[in-house]
Amino acid sequence: MKMHKPIRKRVRTWIAILIVLAIYIWAFAGAPIMEIKETAINSMKGMFTGLIHPDWGYVYDPDGEDLLRSLLETLAIAILGTFISAILCIPFALLAALNVSKSRSTAATFKVVLSAIRVFPELILALIFIKAVGLGPFAGILALGIHSIGMLGKLIAESIENLDLSASEAITASGANKMQTLWFAVVPEVLPAFMSYTLYRFEISVRAAAILGIVGAGGIGAPLIFALNGHTWDRVGIILIGIVVMVTTIDLISSSIRRRIV
C-alpha cells in the first residue's frame, strides 16, 4: 500500500496540470491573432520620444492651465476625500464591530453596508456624482469620500474587534457609561491603527484622483486624456513624470509616518 501513495499523488498532480493547461488552451483558442500595425509602431515611437523629450514649458504657466495646478488639484481631491471618509467611517466601524455594537444583527447589517459601499469603484461613483453635482473636483471628492468609507470602516471595525477588552471592562465596572468607555478605553487603543489605515487610504486616493479627471471629476486626468487624444506625446510625457514624482513622494512620506505611528 505504501508504494501506491506516491503514484496517486503524481497522478493527481498531472491531472491538475492538464486541467490548467486545458483551461488556458480553451481561453486563448478563441482569441484573435495579435498583429502589430504600423500605426501602433508610430504611436509607440511618439510616446517614447515624448517621454525622453517632455514639454517642460507645461510645468508652470502663470497665464493658463499647467502641470502644477492640476497636480495640486489632484492632491486636494485626495486630501478632502480621505478626510470625509475618515470622519464618516467612525460610526459605521463602531456599529459593525461585534464587541461594541448592540447586537449581532446590527453588526452584520453594517458589515453588509460597508461591503456594498466597496463594491462600486471610484470611477462609477464619480460618474454618478457628476450627474448629481456636475463636472468638476467636487464630484471627485464625493466619489473618493464615499468609496473610502467602505474600506476604512471595515479595517477599523476589525481593529476594534481584535481589542483586549480588559480595559473596557475595568472602566465599565468603575461606573462609566457607554460613551466614556468608548472614549477612554476603545479610542486610545484604536487610534494608531486608525491613523495608519487613513494614511494608507490617502495613498490609494492620490492614485485614484489622478484617474478621475478622465471622466470629468477634476484633477490631472483631464489634461492627460486631452493630451492622449491630441497625440501631443511631449505633454503626455511631462504629465506622467509629474504623476510619478507626486505619487512616489507621497508614498515615501506616508510610509515614514506610518512606521512611526505603528
Short mmCIF file of the C-alpha atoms (twelve columns), coordinates in Angstrom:
data_MODEL
# 
_entry.id   MODEL 
# 
loop_
_atom_site.group_PDB 
_atom_site.id 
_atom_site.type_symbol 
_atom_site.label_atom_id 
_atom_site.label_alt_id 
_atom_site.label_comp_id 
_atom_site.label_asym_id 
_atom_site.label_seq_id 
_atom_site.Cartn_x 
_atom_site.Cartn_y 
_atom_site.Cartn_z 
_atom_site.pdbx_PDB_model_num 
ATOM 1   C CA . MET A 1   0.000   0.000  0.000   1 
ATOM 2   C CA . LYS A 2   2.886   2.381  0.724   1 
ATOM 3   C CA . MET A 3   4.124   2.073  -2.878  1 
ATOM 4   C CA . HIS A 4   0.764   3.271  -4.281  1 
ATOM 5   C CA . LYS A 5   0.603   6.579  -2.385  1 
ATOM 6   C CA . PRO A 6   3.360   8.383  -4.370  1 
ATOM 7   C CA . ILE A 7   1.793   7.171  -7.625  1 
ATOM 8   C CA . ARG A 8   -1.607  8.539  -6.616  1 
ATOM 9   C CA . LYS A 9   -0.052  11.852 -5.661  1 
ATOM 10  C CA . ARG A 10  1.740   12.100 -9.024  1 
ATOM 11  C CA . VAL A 11  -1.489  11.213 -10.856 1 
ATOM 12  C CA . ARG A 12  -3.377  13.961 -9.015  1 
ATOM 13  C CA . THR A 13  -0.605  16.432 -9.816  1 
ATOM 14  C CA . TRP A 14  -0.639  15.581 -13.536 1 
ATOM 15  C CA . ILE A 15  -4.440  15.766 -13.629 1 
ATOM 16  C CA . ALA A 16  -4.312  19.244 -12.066 1 
ATOM 17  C CA . ILE A 17  -1.651  20.344 -14.601 1 
ATOM 18  C CA . LEU A 18  -3.710  19.001 -17.509 1 
ATOM 19  C CA . ILE A 19  -6.830  20.777 -16.268 1 
ATOM 20  C CA . VAL A 20  -4.954  24.084 -16.001 1 
ATOM 21  C CA . LEU A 21  -3.486  23.616 -19.495 1 
ATOM 22  C CA . ALA A 22  -6.925  22.785 -20.885 1 
ATOM 23  C CA . ILE A 23  -8.350  25.984 -19.354 1 
ATOM 24  C CA . TYR A 24  -5.551  28.086 -20.868 1 
ATOM 25  C CA . ILE A 25  -5.972  26.450 -24.295 1 
ATOM 26  C CA . TRP A 26  -9.732  26.977 -24.170 1 
ATOM 27  C CA . ALA A 27  -9.293  30.637 -23.087 1 
ATOM 28  C CA . PHE A 28  -6.815  31.524 -25.852 1 
ATOM 29  C CA . ALA A 29  -8.354  29.377 -28.605 1 
ATOM 30  C CA . GLY A 30  -10.986 31.979 -29.470 1 
ATOM 31  C CA . ALA A 31  -8.688  34.980 -29.144 1 
ATOM 32  C CA . PRO A 32  -7.912  36.839 -32.378 1 
ATOM 33  C CA . ILE A 33  -4.398  36.723 -33.744 1 
ATOM 34  C CA . MET A 34  -2.454  39.727 -32.498 1 
ATOM 35  C CA . GLU A 35  -0.925  41.865 -35.208 1 
ATOM 36  C CA . ILE A 36  1.300   44.873 -34.617 1 
ATOM 37  C CA . LYS A 37  0.073   47.545 -37.033 1 
ATOM 38  C CA . GLU A 38  2.233   50.280 -38.457 1 
ATOM 39  C CA . THR A 39  0.161   52.958 -36.695 1 
ATOM 40  C CA . ALA A 40  0.835   51.251 -33.359 1 
ATOM 41  C CA . ILE A 41  4.582   51.315 -34.032 1 
ATOM 42  C CA . ASN A 42  4.397   55.041 -34.881 1 
ATOM 43  C CA . SER A 43  2.398   55.722 -31.716 1 
ATOM 44  C CA . MET A 44  4.915   53.865 -29.587 1 
ATOM 45  C CA . LYS A 45  7.739   55.842 -31.176 1 
ATOM 46  C CA . GLY A 46  5.869   59.081 -30.452 1 
ATOM 47  C CA . MET A 47  5.225   58.094 -26.828 1 
ATOM 48  C CA . PHE A 48  8.861   57.096 -26.318 1 
ATOM 49  C CA . THR A 49  10.057  60.364 -27.865 1 
ATOM 50  C CA . GLY A 50  7.651   62.338 -25.676 1 
ATOM 51  C CA . LEU A 51  8.896   60.644 -22.515 1 
ATOM 52  C CA . ILE A 52  12.509  61.406 -23.458 1 
ATOM 53  C CA . HIS A 53  11.737  64.995 -24.506 1 
ATOM 54  C CA . PRO A 54  8.858   66.140 -22.242 1 
ATOM 55  C CA . ASP A 55  7.213   69.560 -22.534 1 
ATOM 56  C CA . TRP A 56  8.928   71.339 -19.638 1 
ATOM 57  C CA . GLY A 57  7.109   74.551 -20.509 1 
ATOM 58  C CA . TYR A 58  3.870   72.956 -19.295 1 
ATOM 59  C CA . VAL A 59  5.202   72.567 -15.737 1 
ATOM 60  C CA . TYR A 60  4.273   76.140 -14.819 1 
ATOM 61  C CA . ASP A 61  2.305   78.665 -16.851 1 
ATOM 62  C CA . PRO A 62  1.210   81.785 -14.913 1 
ATOM 63  C CA . ASP A 63  -1.347  82.698 -17.580 1 
ATOM 64  C CA . GLY A 64  -3.129  79.367 -18.014 1 
ATOM 65  C CA . GLU A 65  -3.518  75.718 -17.096 1 
ATOM 66  C CA . ASP A 66  -0.294  73.978 -16.119 1 
ATOM 67  C CA . LEU A 67  1.002   70.785 -14.522 1 
ATOM 68  C CA . LEU A 68  1.468   72.177 -11.005 1 
ATOM 69  C CA . ARG A 69  -2.117  73.441 -10.764 1 
ATOM 70  C CA . SER A 70  -3.500  70.121 -11.972 1 
ATOM 71  C CA . LEU A 71  -1.333  68.133 -9.539  1 
ATOM 72  C CA . LEU A 72  -2.327  70.385 -6.628  1 
ATOM 73  C CA . GLU A 73  -5.996  69.945 -7.560  1 
ATOM 74  C CA . THR A 74  -5.479  66.166 -7.649  1 
ATOM 75  C CA . LEU A 75  -3.812  66.286 -4.226  1 
ATOM 76  C CA . ALA A 76  -6.627  68.441 -2.825  1 
ATOM 77  C CA . ILE A 77  -9.248  65.977 -4.100  1 
ATOM 78  C CA . ALA A 78  -7.421  63.094 -2.399  1 
ATOM 79  C CA . ILE A 79  -6.993  65.004 0.889   1 
ATOM 80  C CA . LEU A 80  -10.620 66.127 1.121   1 
ATOM 81  C CA . GLY A 81  -11.960 62.728 0.039   1 
ATOM 82  C CA . THR A 82  -9.837  60.979 2.675   1 
ATOM 83  C CA . PHE A 83  -10.900 63.500 5.338   1 
ATOM 84  C CA . ILE A 84  -14.594 62.907 4.596   1 
ATOM 85  C CA . SER A 85  -14.197 59.135 4.740   1 
ATOM 86  C CA . ALA A 86  -12.090 59.251 7.930   1 
ATOM 87  C CA . ILE A 87  -14.885 61.130 9.730   1 
ATOM 88  C CA . LEU A 88  -17.884 59.259 8.340   1 
ATOM 89  C CA . CYS A 89  -16.378 55.781 8.700   1 
ATOM 90  C CA . ILE A 90  -16.199 56.028 12.527  1 
ATOM 91  C CA . PRO A 91  -19.912 55.404 13.277  1 
ATOM 92  C CA . PHE A 92  -20.007 52.653 10.642  1 
ATOM 93  C CA . ALA A 93  -16.962 50.953 12.191  1 
ATOM 94  C CA . LEU A 94  -18.381 51.153 15.727  1 
ATOM 95  C CA . LEU A 95  -21.722 49.711 14.663  1 
ATOM 96  C CA . ALA A 96  -20.054 46.978 12.572  1 
ATOM 97  C CA . ALA A 97  -17.785 45.782 15.408  1 
ATOM 98  C CA . LEU A 98  -19.292 42.804 17.249  1 
ATOM 99  C CA . ASN A 99  -17.854 43.705 20.644  1 
ATOM 100 C CA . VAL A 100 -19.165 47.307 20.521  1 
ATOM 101 C CA . SER A 101 -22.411 47.050 18.548  1 
ATOM 102 C CA . LYS A 102 -25.695 46.468 20.356  1 
ATOM 103 C CA . SER A 103 -26.402 43.113 18.719  1 
ATOM 104 C CA . ARG A 104 -25.017 40.641 16.188  1 
ATOM 105 C CA . SER A 105 -27.746 41.538 13.706  1 
ATOM 106 C CA . THR A 106 -26.791 45.228 13.860  1 
ATOM 107 C CA . ALA A 107 -23.097 44.394 13.334  1 
ATOM 108 C CA . ALA A 108 -23.919 42.051 10.463  1 
ATOM 109 C CA . THR A 109 -26.146 44.692 8.835   1 
ATOM 110 C CA . PHE A 110 -23.469 47.378 8.909   1 
ATOM 111 C CA . LYS A 111 -20.823 44.952 7.658   1 
ATOM 112 C CA . VAL A 112 -23.069 44.283 4.663   1 
ATOM 113 C CA . VAL A 113 -23.459 48.046 4.179   1 
ATOM 114 C CA . LEU A 114 -19.675 48.544 4.203   1 
ATOM 115 C CA . SER A 115 -19.250 45.689 1.727   1 
ATOM 116 C CA . ALA A 116 -21.913 47.222 -0.543  1 
ATOM 117 C CA . ILE A 117 -20.103 50.585 -0.492  1 
ATOM 118 C CA . ARG A 118 -16.840 48.914 -1.508  1 
ATOM 119 C CA . VAL A 119 -18.494 47.214 -4.495  1 
ATOM 120 C CA . PHE A 120 -18.695 50.435 -6.539  1 
ATOM 121 C CA . PRO A 121 -15.349 51.623 -8.000  1 
ATOM 122 C CA . GLU A 122 -14.363 55.281 -7.737  1 
ATOM 123 C CA . LEU A 123 -14.979 55.852 -11.459 1 
ATOM 124 C CA . ILE A 124 -18.581 54.605 -11.242 1 
ATOM 125 C CA . LEU A 125 -19.249 56.787 -8.201  1 
ATOM 126 C CA . ALA A 126 -17.621 59.737 -9.979  1 
ATOM 127 C CA . LEU A 127 -19.968 59.303 -12.956 1 
ATOM 128 C CA . ILE A 128 -22.951 59.168 -10.586 1 
ATOM 129 C CA . PHE A 129 -21.890 62.294 -8.703  1 
ATOM 130 C CA . ILE A 130 -21.127 64.140 -11.952 1 
ATOM 131 C CA . LYS A 131 -24.782 63.665 -12.883 1 
ATOM 132 C CA . ALA A 132 -25.779 64.913 -9.413  1 
ATOM 133 C CA . VAL A 133 -23.462 67.894 -8.836  1 
ATOM 134 C CA . GLY A 134 -21.950 68.493 -12.281 1 
ATOM 135 C CA . LEU A 135 -18.428 68.327 -13.681 1 
ATOM 136 C CA . GLY A 136 -15.503 69.321 -11.526 1 
ATOM 137 C CA . PRO A 137 -13.434 68.328 -8.494  1 
ATOM 138 C CA . PHE A 138 -16.420 68.288 -6.109  1 
ATOM 139 C CA . ALA A 139 -17.728 65.136 -7.818  1 
ATOM 140 C CA . GLY A 140 -14.288 63.541 -7.420  1 
ATOM 141 C CA . ILE A 141 -14.155 64.441 -3.725  1 
ATOM 142 C CA . LEU A 142 -17.553 62.859 -3.102  1 
ATOM 143 C CA . ALA A 143 -16.640 59.747 -5.093  1 
ATOM 144 C CA . LEU A 144 -13.405 59.176 -3.169  1 
ATOM 145 C CA . GLY A 145 -15.007 60.033 0.170   1 
ATOM 146 C CA . ILE A 146 -17.922 57.615 -0.198  1 
ATOM 147 C CA . HIS A 147 -15.827 54.781 -1.646  1 
ATOM 148 C CA . SER A 148 -13.190 55.084 1.087   1 
ATOM 149 C CA . ILE A 149 -15.807 54.692 3.843   1 
ATOM 150 C CA . GLY A 150 -16.212 51.039 2.910   1 
ATOM 151 C CA . MET A 151 -12.518 50.202 3.187   1 
ATOM 152 C CA . LEU A 152 -11.721 52.291 6.271   1 
ATOM 153 C CA . GLY A 153 -14.884 51.194 8.077   1 
ATOM 154 C CA . LYS A 154 -14.071 47.512 7.512   1 
ATOM 155 C CA . LEU A 155 -10.433 47.805 8.646   1 
ATOM 156 C CA . ILE A 156 -11.241 49.863 11.742  1 
ATOM 157 C CA . ALA A 157 -14.135 47.559 12.703  1 
ATOM 158 C CA . GLU A 158 -11.753 44.595 12.564  1 
ATOM 159 C CA . SER A 159 -9.238  46.506 14.718  1 
ATOM 160 C CA . ILE A 160 -11.955 47.187 17.314  1 
ATOM 161 C CA . GLU A 161 -12.970 43.515 17.337  1 
ATOM 162 C CA . ASN A 162 -9.348  42.493 18.000  1 
ATOM 163 C CA . LEU A 163 -9.018  44.761 21.040  1 
ATOM 164 C CA . ASP A 164 -8.221  43.493 24.509  1 
ATOM 165 C CA . LEU A 165 -11.450 44.231 26.401  1 
ATOM 166 C CA . SER A 166 -9.891  44.177 29.855  1 
ATOM 167 C CA . ALA A 167 -9.543  47.986 29.944  1 
ATOM 168 C CA . SER A 168 -13.144 48.437 28.779  1 
ATOM 169 C CA . GLU A 169 -14.423 46.026 31.415  1 
ATOM 170 C CA . ALA A 170 -12.443 47.803 34.155  1 
ATOM 171 C CA . ILE A 171 -13.805 51.231 33.168  1 
ATOM 172 C CA . THR A 172 -17.364 49.879 32.919  1 
ATOM 173 C CA . ALA A 173 -17.029 48.241 36.359  1 
ATOM 174 C CA . SER A 174 -16.000 51.594 37.825  1 
ATOM 175 C CA . GLY A 175 -19.341 53.089 36.733  1 
ATOM 176 C CA . ALA A 176 -18.512 54.615 33.326  1 
ATOM 177 C CA . ASN A 177 -21.244 54.830 30.711  1 
ATOM 178 C CA . LYS A 178 -21.024 53.645 27.094  1 
ATOM 179 C CA . MET A 179 -19.585 56.893 25.702  1 
ATOM 180 C CA . GLN A 180 -16.964 57.160 28.450  1 
ATOM 181 C CA . THR A 181 -15.933 53.560 27.861  1 
ATOM 182 C CA . LEU A 182 -15.527 54.205 24.134  1 
ATOM 183 C CA . TRP A 183 -13.579 57.429 24.673  1 
ATOM 184 C CA . PHE A 184 -11.186 56.260 27.395  1 
ATOM 185 C CA . ALA A 185 -10.778 52.557 26.532  1 
ATOM 186 C CA . VAL A 186 -11.530 51.961 22.853  1 
ATOM 187 C CA . VAL A 187 -10.323 55.178 21.178  1 
ATOM 188 C CA . PRO A 188 -6.742  55.185 22.615  1 
ATOM 189 C CA . GLU A 189 -6.280  51.552 21.556  1 
ATOM 190 C CA . VAL A 190 -7.649  52.002 18.039  1 
ATOM 191 C CA . LEU A 191 -6.147  55.435 17.287  1 
ATOM 192 C CA . PRO A 192 -2.733  54.209 15.978  1 
ATOM 193 C CA . ALA A 193 -4.413  51.717 13.630  1 
ATOM 194 C CA . PHE A 194 -6.926  54.390 12.575  1 
ATOM 195 C CA . MET A 195 -4.141  56.836 11.674  1 
ATOM 196 C CA . SER A 196 -2.160  54.152 9.831   1 
ATOM 197 C CA . TYR A 197 -5.166  52.981 7.799   1 
ATOM 198 C CA . THR A 198 -6.157  56.574 6.995   1 
ATOM 199 C CA . LEU A 199 -2.683  57.346 5.651   1 
ATOM 200 C CA . TYR A 200 -2.700  54.142 3.623   1 
ATOM 201 C CA . ARG A 201 -6.115  55.053 2.209   1 
ATOM 202 C CA . PHE A 202 -4.768  58.511 1.353   1 
ATOM 203 C CA . GLU A 203 -2.017  56.919 -0.738  1 
ATOM 204 C CA . ILE A 204 -4.645  54.948 -2.669  1 
ATOM 205 C CA . SER A 205 -6.848  58.042 -3.055  1 
ATOM 206 C CA . VAL A 206 -3.990  60.015 -4.642  1 
ATOM 207 C CA . ARG A 207 -3.661  57.352 -7.352  1 
ATOM 208 C CA . ALA A 208 -7.433  57.215 -7.829  1 
ATOM 209 C CA . ALA A 209 -7.717  61.025 -8.001  1 
ATOM 210 C CA . ALA A 210 -5.196  61.048 -10.845 1 
ATOM 211 C CA . ILE A 211 -7.632  58.942 -12.896 1 
ATOM 212 C CA . LEU A 212 -10.968 60.580 -12.002 1 
ATOM 213 C CA . GLY A 213 -10.289 63.549 -14.267 1 
ATOM 214 C CA . ILE A 214 -10.697 61.230 -17.261 1 
ATOM 215 C CA . VAL A 215 -14.470 61.227 -16.646 1 
ATOM 216 C CA . GLY A 216 -14.580 64.932 -15.738 1 
ATOM 217 C CA . ALA A 217 -14.168 64.767 -11.945 1 
ATOM 218 C CA . GLY A 218 -11.214 67.156 -11.767 1 
ATOM 219 C CA . GLY A 219 -7.511  66.582 -11.331 1 
ATOM 220 C CA . ILE A 220 -4.656  65.690 -13.646 1 
ATOM 221 C CA . GLY A 221 -6.679  63.057 -15.517 1 
ATOM 222 C CA . ALA A 222 -8.412  65.612 -17.759 1 
ATOM 223 C CA . PRO A 223 -5.196  67.166 -19.196 1 
ATOM 224 C CA . LEU A 224 -3.801  63.650 -19.610 1 
ATOM 225 C CA . ILE A 225 -6.742  62.375 -21.662 1 
ATOM 226 C CA . PHE A 226 -6.730  65.565 -23.786 1 
ATOM 227 C CA . ALA A 227 -3.009  65.135 -24.463 1 
ATOM 228 C CA . LEU A 228 -3.514  61.466 -25.376 1 
ATOM 229 C CA . ASN A 229 -6.386  62.255 -27.734 1 
ATOM 230 C CA . GLY A 230 -4.364  65.034 -29.344 1 
ATOM 231 C CA . HIS A 231 -1.243  62.826 -29.693 1 
ATOM 232 C CA . THR A 232 0.856   65.506 -28.005 1 
ATOM 233 C CA . TRP A 233 3.300   62.991 -26.583 1 
ATOM 234 C CA . ASP A 234 5.644   65.565 -25.080 1 
ATOM 235 C CA . ARG A 235 2.718   66.813 -22.975 1 
ATOM 236 C CA . VAL A 236 1.842   63.210 -22.050 1 
ATOM 237 C CA . GLY A 237 5.454   62.639 -21.016 1 
ATOM 238 C CA . ILE A 238 5.623   65.581 -18.602 1 
ATOM 239 C CA . ILE A 239 2.221   64.714 -17.102 1 
ATOM 240 C CA . LEU A 240 3.305   61.105 -16.474 1 
ATOM 241 C CA . ILE A 241 6.561   62.312 -14.915 1 
ATOM 242 C CA . GLY A 242 4.596   64.662 -12.660 1 
ATOM 243 C CA . ILE A 243 2.234   61.877 -11.548 1 
ATOM 244 C CA . VAL A 244 5.121   59.504 -10.810 1 
ATOM 245 C CA . VAL A 245 7.002   62.138 -8.786  1 
ATOM 246 C CA . MET A 246 3.902   63.135 -6.788  1 
ATOM 247 C CA . VAL A 247 2.768   59.579 -6.010  1 
ATOM 248 C CA . THR A 248 6.285   58.394 -5.132  1 
ATOM 249 C CA . THR A 249 6.907   61.362 -2.815  1 
ATOM 250 C CA . ILE A 250 3.586   60.877 -1.020  1 
ATOM 251 C CA . ASP A 251 4.206   57.143 -0.647  1 
ATOM 252 C CA . LEU A 252 7.613   57.740 0.931   1 
ATOM 253 C CA . ILE A 253 6.312   60.393 3.339   1 
ATOM 254 C CA . SER A 254 3.234   58.365 4.274   1 
ATOM 255 C CA . SER A 255 5.241   55.170 4.814   1 
ATOM 256 C CA . SER A 256 7.664   57.028 7.095   1 
ATOM 257 C CA . ILE A 257 4.793   58.453 9.168   1 
ATOM 258 C CA . ARG A 258 3.041   55.088 9.408   1 
ATOM 259 C CA . ARG A 259 6.213   53.391 10.641  1 
ATOM 260 C CA . ARG A 260 6.488   55.933 13.462  1 
ATOM 261 C CA . ILE A 261 2.816   55.585 14.393  1 
ATOM 262 C CA . VAL A 262 2.797   51.784 14.452  1 
# 
